[in-house]
Amino acid sequence: KKVVLMCVMVLSAVSMVAQKVYHIKNFGKTDELQVRGSTCLLQVNGFMWIGTSTGLIGFDGKHSYVYTIPDKEGLGGYYSRISYLAVENGRNDRFWVGTKRGIYSYVLMTQKLEPLVLQGLPKVMSVSAMQFDAEGNLWAILNGQAYMIDVEKRKAARIGDGLMAPSCLTVTRNGVVWMGDNNGIFYRYDSPNRRLRSYNVKPEGVEKFNRLVNITEMGDGNLALLTSNDGVCLFSPEKFTTKLLLTHD
């Protein structure tokens, strides 16, 4: 009994020493950072950038700086809501801001928000998804349609020719673009071949699996598909099989 007790004490001591200590601080209540209606986060060049319902906030850990979306057309505060933030691979001098009225670039040197206006894009566009690929192309869902935007060459092309109305997208590590819609249909777009394919990802035995709102690439290459009310499933791009992970909202 003494030997067993000694072993338990030694193991407990080793376990306590091995545990990491995390220091957590809650910002936004008693300090300068007053965030209301936050929607997205991005860390660039030592700053935390927060997209909110009233504009863009830059936070350095002590002080916050607020940048409002220009409203030259007088559309109102609703269209100043920021829905997505995206940064290009290897760049820390600018990032991109998606709002309910369009896409803006924020340059850290000038500290200004500049609207992205180019041929091929709608004049007024509500951004519901936005992500860069490894080649520097910006993929976005604008007004329920998918677009590929070359921000350097200032070109934009609509994907799918109106055959789909995606609600979410992601660009995987191998460069494939995946999109999902409100009907539970999953799309794969290969940009080199300009080929669009669709998949029914409703897991077997599930009554419904609709309203896809998010796609996350897992470490093993599988894709986790999140719905607004019908749970989460795991999709295998290699086997084209679906497995239900979570069933609750």
Secondary structure, DSSP 8 states (H G I E B T S, - for coil): -HHHHHHHHHHHHHHHHHS--------SSSSS----S--EEEEETTEEEEE-SS-EEEE-SS-EEEE----TT---GGGG-EEEEE--TT--SEEEEEESS-EEEEETTTTEEEE---TTS-SS--EEEEEE-TTSEEEEEETTEEEEEETTTTEEEEESTTS--EEEEEE-TTS-EEEEETTSEEEEEETTTTEEEEEE---TT-S----EEEEEE-TTS-EEEEESSS-EEEEETTTTEEEEEE---
